Amino acid sequence: MTLEQLRIFVAVAEREHITQAARDIHLTPSATSAAIAALEARHATRLFDRVGRGIVLTEAGRLFLPEARAVLARATAAEKVLADLAGLVHGTLALAGSQTVANYWLPPLIERYRALYPGVSVSLAIGNSDFVTARVQEGAADLGFIEGDVDAPVLAAAPVADDEMVLVAPVTHRWHWRAPASAAELAEGPWVLREPGSGTRAIFESYLLDAGVSPGALRVELEYPSNEAVRAAVEAGSGATVISRRVVEGAIRAGTMALIDYPLPSRPFLSLRHRERYATKAAQAFLELAAAAGR
């Protein structure tokens, strides 16, 4: 079994499509199919079922996938240790960020980092806070950046910046003329919220619980997996939301949504790193830059 075979297997398993996987890893479909066939033949185990013109993982393939990912992560970590011997002249840095952090806070920081260390290749994966936490735990990301809290003892979390949370609503909403006087009034909504698992949703629900209001009491009309979709829905009149001011600042200035005068706690942006994995010089330099930017 070779690392190249594992890399091909993971690519095909994640896409369940030979041609797409081959394109993404810069191989021909025939070479990709041959590598999978050789892996299956060598271990006398079928990893994929051919269903019509497509393929799906077998039970053996599903069990093997996390092990293959783990081996590739360890190989990548070994390469990074060797790359560190050359300082920051060459190397890679894999980042993962939740949506607010990745879309509004990280980009200028990444550009400053690239100007300081042009030989380091930087990649950024974007998802919700649960996604980022999983990427760092699995070793797929050297560093993660999320909003709010994290419950993962294997990860070291440190605040790097503060984020202002605001209540916004359509300009036709009653709260535009009279802000809610208490958290209990918030239940009336209607609400447009991020999906469960997002840092924004978790922070808002934590605030409600502290104020004695059950999140289940909210009249939630819509849930969206992106800040941009939530913002557009509020502008369209679907309901109110609690969101980072960074996301809606432009819409507030343009007058397409109303900023409601209601006090909400700020939240921290956190950096995440795995306590037990090797911290490369590239990652350490990025954390130092992030800490300086947050001061």
C-alpha positions in Angstrom: 0.0 0.0 0.0 1.4 3.4 -1.0 0.6 6.9 0.1 -0.3 7.7 -3.5 -2.9 4.9 -3.5 -4.3 6.2 -0.2 -4.5 9.7 -1.7 -6.4 8.5 -4.7 -8.7 6.4 -2.6 -9.6 9.3 -0.3 -10.2 11.6 -3.3 -12.5 9.1 -5.0 -14.3 8.2 -1.7 -15.0 11.9 -0.9 -16.5 12.5 -4.4 -17.8 9.1 -5.2 -16.8 9.9 -8.8 -13.8 8.6 -10.6 -13.6 11.4 -13.2 -14.1 14.3 -10.8 -11.5 12.8 -8.4 -9.0 12.3 -11.2 -9.4 15.9 -12.4 -8.9 17.3 -8.9 -5.8 15.3 -8.2 -4.4 15.8 -11.7 -4.5 12.2 -12.9 -6.2 10.5 -15.8 -9.4 8.5 -15.0 -7.7 5.3 -16.2 -4.8 5.8 -13.8 -7.2 6.6 -11.0 -9.3 3.5 -11.6 -6.1 1.3 -11.9 -4.9 2.5 -8.5 -8.2 1.7 -6.8 -8.3 -1.7 -8.6 -4.7 -2.5 -7.4 -5.6 -1.5 -3.8 -8.6 -3.8 -3.8 -6.8 -6.7 -5.5 -3.8 -6.5 -3.2 -6.0 -6.8 -0.1 -8.8 -8.9 -1.6 -11.4 -6.3 -0.4 -14.0 -4.4 -2.4 -13.9 -0.8 -1.4 -16.5 0.5 -3.9 -19.6 -0.8 -5.5 -20.2 0.1 -9.1 -23.8 1.2 -9.3 -24.9 2.1 -12.9 -22.4 4.6 -14.1 -21.5 5.7 -10.6 -19.7 4.3 -7.6 -20.5 4.2 -3.9 -18.4 3.1 -0.9 -18.9 -0.4 0.5 -19.1 -1.0 4.2 -15.3 -1.9 4.1 -14.6 1.4 2.2 -16.5 3.4 4.8 -14.5 1.8 7.6 -11.2 2.3 5.8 -11.7 5.9 4.9 -11.0 7.5 8.3 -7.9 5.3 8.7 -6.6 6.4 5.2 -7.2 10.1 6.1 -5.3 9.6 9.4 -2.3 8.1 7.6 -2.3 10.9 5.0 -2.5 13.5 7.8 0.5 11.9 9.6 2.5 11.9 6.3 1.6 15.6 5.8 2.8 16.3 9.4 6.1 14.6 8.7 6.6 16.6 5.6 6.0 19.8 7.6 8.6 18.9 10.1 11.2 18.5 7.3 10.0 21.8 5.7 10.6 23.5 9.0 14.3 22.8 8.7 14.4 25.4 5.9 12.7 27.9 8.1 9.9 29.9 6.5 11.5 30.0 3.1 9.3 27.1 1.9 6.3 25.3 3.4 2.5 25.0 3.6 -0.1 26.3 6.1 -3.6 24.8 6.1 -6.2 27.0 7.8 -9.8 26.5 8.5 -12.2 29.2 9.4 -15.9 29.6 10.3 -17.8 31.9 8.0 -17.7 35.2 9.7 -14.0 34.8 10.6 -13.0 33.4 7.2 -14.9 35.9 5.1 -14.4 39.1 7.1 -11.4 38.9 9.4 -8.9 36.4 8.0 -8.4 37.6 4.4 -6.4 40.8 5.2 -4.4 38.8 7.8 -3.6 36.1 5.2 -2.4 38.8 2.8 -0.1 40.3 5.4 1.3 36.9 6.1 1.9 36.1 2.4 3.7 39.4 2.1 6.0 38.4 5.0 6.5 34.8 3.9 5.9 34.5 0.2 7.4 31.0 0.1 4.7 29.5 2.3 1.6 28.2 0.5 -1.6 29.1 2.4 -4.9 27.3 2.0 -8.2 28.1 3.7 -11.2 25.8 4.2 -14.5 27.5 5.2 -17.4 26.0 7.1 -19.3 26.4 10.4 -17.6 26.1 13.8 -18.2 22.3 14.0 -16.6 21.8 10.6 -13.5 23.9 11.7 -13.2 22.0 14.9 -13.3 18.7 13.1 -10.6 19.8 10.6 -8.2 20.7 13.3 -8.9 17.6 15.3 -8.3 15.4 12.3 -5.1 17.2 11.3 -6.5 18.4 8.0 -5.9 22.0 9.2 -2.9 23.4 11.1 -4.9 26.1 12.7 -8.6 26.9 13.0 -10.5 30.1 13.7 -14.0 30.2 15.0 -16.5 32.5 16.8 -17.5 31.6 20.3 -16.7 28.6 22.5 -15.4 25.1 21.6 -15.8 21.9 23.6 -12.8 19.8 22.5 -10.2 19.2 25.2 -7.6 18.0 22.6 -7.6 21.6 21.1 -5.9 24.6 22.6 -8.1 27.7 22.1 -6.9 31.3 22.5 -8.8 34.6 21.8 -7.4 36.6 18.9 -10.1 39.3 18.4 -13.5 40.5 19.5 -16.7 40.6 17.4 -19.7 42.8 18.0 -23.0 41.1 17.7 -26.1 43.1 16.6 -29.8 42.6 16.3 -31.0 43.6 12.8 -34.4 43.5 11.2 -36.2 44.4 8.0 -36.9 48.2 7.7 -40.7 47.4 7.9 -40.3 45.4 11.2 -42.1 46.7 14.3 -38.7 46.6 16.2 -37.5 49.4 13.9 -39.8 51.8 15.7 -39.8 50.1 19.2 -36.9 47.9 20.2 -37.8 44.9 22.4 -37.6 45.7 26.0 -36.5 42.3 27.2 -35.2 39.0 26.0 -38.7 37.5 26.5 -40.0 39.8 23.6 -37.4 38.3 21.3 -39.4 35.0 21.0 -42.0 36.7 18.9 -39.7 37.1 15.9 -40.1 36.1 13.2 -36.4 35.0 12.9 -34.0 34.1 10.2 -31.0 32.2 11.7 -27.8 30.4 10.9 -27.9 26.6 11.0 -27.3 24.7 14.2 -23.6 24.1 14.6 -22.6 27.6 13.6 -20.9 29.9 16.1 -23.4 32.7 15.5 -26.3 30.4 16.3 -24.6 29.0 19.4 -23.7 32.5 20.8 -27.3 33.7 20.4 -28.9 30.6 22.0 -26.4 30.8 24.9 -27.5 34.4 25.4 -31.1 33.4 25.4 -30.6 30.7 28.0 -28.7 33.0 30.3 -31.6 35.4 30.0 -34.1 32.7 30.9 -35.6 32.2 27.4 -35.7 28.8 25.7 -34.2 28.9 22.2 -37.1 26.5 21.3 -39.5 29.3 22.0 -38.3 31.4 19.1 -40.5 31.7 16.0 -37.9 30.7 13.5 -39.1 31.1 9.9 -35.9 30.3 8.0 -32.5 28.7 8.6 -29.6 29.2 6.3 -26.0 27.8 6.1 -24.4 31.1 5.2 -24.2 34.7 6.6 -24.9 36.1 3.1 -28.1 34.1 2.8 -29.3 35.3 6.2 -28.5 38.9 5.4 -30.3 38.7 2.0 -33.4 37.2 3.7 -33.5 40.0 6.3 -33.2 42.6 3.6 -36.1 40.9 1.8 -38.3 41.1 4.8 -38.3 37.5 6.1 -37.4 38.3 9.7 -34.9 39.5 12.2 -31.5 38.0 13.0 -28.6 38.3 15.4 -25.3 38.4 13.5 -21.8 39.9 13.4 -21.8 43.6 12.7 -19.1 43.0 10.2 -21.5 41.1 8.0 -24.3 43.7 7.9 -22.4 47.0 8.2 -22.8 47.8 4.5 -26.6 47.0 4.5 -27.1 49.1 7.6 -25.3 52.1 6.0 -27.3 51.6 2.8 -30.6 51.6 4.8 -31.7 48.2 3.5 -32.0 46.8 7.0 -32.6 48.3 10.4 -30.1 48.2 13.3 -32.2 47.6 16.4 -31.1 49.3 19.7 -30.8 46.1 21.8 -27.8 45.3 23.9 -26.0 42.0 23.0 -22.7 40.6 24.3 -19.7 40.6 22.1 -18.0 37.3 21.3 -14.4 36.3 20.8 -12.8 35.0 17.7 -10.7 32.0 18.8 -7.7 30.3 17.3 -7.6 26.6 17.6 -4.6 24.2 17.4 -4.1 20.6 18.3 -2.3 20.1 21.6 -0.6 16.9 20.5 0.4 17.7 17.0 3.6 19.3 15.9 3.3 23.1 15.6 5.2 24.2 12.5 7.1 27.5 12.3 4.6 28.6 9.6 1.7 28.0 12.0 3.5 29.7 14.9 4.2 32.8 12.8 0.6 33.0 11.7 -0.6 32.8 15.3 1.8 35.6 16.3 0.5 37.8 13.5 -3.1 37.0 14.5 -2.4 37.9 18.1 -0.8 41.2 17.1 -3.7 42.1 14.8 -6.2 41.5 17.7 -4.4 43.9 20.0 
